[in-house]
């Protein structure tokens, strides 16, 4: 199908291109930008006047909740939420039930996702069997089944020897290991350690839970030359350590989630379980450090950390409620809010959702579907068209996700997605 997108503000963060221009799409690829051949005959035309045309969003942290947690989210509902949020590619975590530690499970998930014909799904394979932290999975077989990297999700690796062997295995085949840095024993609380948690009587997670884990990871990276992506950084101390490790040349990337970028522990308010999150919301100095690091490129990507949670699990007292929040539909709007609040350029803000995540996935994406995360002739036609001047209010009725809980409920956010195009096909139209 040939599609002509007319008169939009075309922004490609990877190249810095930012102009009012037309785009021509054919056979699932971008065939021309700005100068369209006279012989190009579109089957459909999208009027993007007043809108921004950008590469489709790539979300590196989405829980689809299948298999095993269908009461919290169905594949159909979460994929529909993704495309409504402009997300064309997403990475799903392995902490399903059963865990994604067998090739057959990965193949089944990919088959179901492909049948829905919506966003591209890139599974993370479990680093250890059943995420138990004892026996390594067969990474080669999981890669052949479609896994792009390997992760423990939210389960810390307590055994340093297991982590060393995992990094050695991964380094041998140039696989990436994705780890959320948190010490097992210090990370058992429900809120960030500090004066607020103490006053509220909530068990705390100190920032050193993150920094201790980072020190261990960095030493093992030096010993193995492994590639590591750090998931959902949350503290100023962590930012400082990552900045230094990158200066030393470690093969390192990292992300931050939309919650930690905007909120602080004060937003727990009156034991609001919608703010019961993992990692926990920290103090303002941590949020400010995360914002600065995302702006200067120390942090590579912004993620939704989309975690649909059942209403009953959120109705419990704060400390007993299930951590998590829906986020995939809020990702673009919260990136725009950061852009408006902080003064960071729109190109940089959009780059944390496109070229940044594409660089994190790197070779794994090239093997799967070619050039994504960019707007250029010959690249895959995955695009998002949004109206930057339109605003919307976050509410349960406005969300397509089965999970309706978010600490941003009631917020008025900028930016409405008008079209999501995947592989040259309109997957969502408002």
Phi, psi and omega in degrees: 000133177265130180232135174248123176255117190253139164061029176267161172278105186272119179239121175243098183302331183296323182254346184085004180295132181206093182211158169285120186202166173261154174234141175244129180242136177207138177054037175081004180231163173276122182259338180198147174230132176078300180258106184259130180297142182298331183279354179291123182245105181284142171277337179211149179234133177250122177274109183257022180303130180080358182250163173260133175252121185222166172300151177300145180293145175240114184256119186271006181209090180228128172262118180275347175072359173244141358276161167102337183233042184298337177291343180258339179183134176259152179305318181299314184291319184285327176289322176296321177296320181300309183291330176294335177268006179084008181277122179255340178221137179219149176255125180256143184280160186272002187274053174270187179224102006285161180295149179282072180240007178232140181305321181299322179292320179294316180297322179296316179298314180296320180298314181295319180294318181293327178295329179287339173057046178237237183293154175285134183246126178242106183282144166268133175274153176294138178285323178234157181302125178057020182057026185278349178076022183243303183247133180290149174280170176275090186297325180298314181294321179292325176295317178298330179282347176125003179287140182262344179190184186226140191212158170259007185055238182264006185265111181293149174270109182280329184272110182295328179294321176297318179296319178301314181294323179297316180291325176296314178300310182297318181296325180301322183252010180059039172273154176263143175248128181255122184230137168267117186286105176204125177295134184301317189275332180271349187258024186267003181280183184242353179213162178292135177301140181160182184298322182294313180299322179296314180297325183275354179072028181260139178294137189257153171246108182287157178298333180293342174300326177279315185291324176298315178298321180296317178303315180297312181300315183294321178295320179289328174297319178297325182284335188243346185060034182277157173266127182230136171249125180268126187261129170057058174302146187223355188228156176296322178297320178296319178301314181298319180292320178295318179301317179292319180296323178293323177298328180282354175089016177293150180281081195229139169220167180201165178224169174224149181265163185298332181291311181292335180288332187245331191249164175228178182298337178300333183287353171296330174052233183270065178055044181286110184292345175292341176261012173278103190228165179222111005290158182289154176292131182255194186281171184299323180297327177290314179301317181295321179294322178295318179298315180296319181291325177291322180292321184268001175092359175299318172265129190275330189213151173254132184234159180278334189051044185298118182221088178297134182234138179296144182302321181296324181288336178269346182279354181282165173306153189312308185292338181261348183288159181280131179288149176134160179205151174289149185202344188296330178278348181260351190302307181297313183298322180284333171292320178293321177298318177298317178301314182288321182288321190261342183084003175296148185295152178298322179299317179294317180300315180289331178295331178289348180253353188229277184295327178297304176300324179298322178292324178298315181284329171049237187299330181299322179289320180301323179291331188269315187210013176086207188280114176233166180082007180223158171247104181200153178303129181095348179280160178297137183277066172254113186222158172233132175245119182226155178263108184289342183268347179279143179238158177213156181255129181288122178207165179301320182289339181275349185260134176275338178300148175292334175276125185251004187260127177206142176292352179266010179302129181093348178288144168264121186243151180276153171091120175238128177288128178260320180217143169236123182245127181234120180059035179078012181238135179287110181267339179209137174221125182286000000 
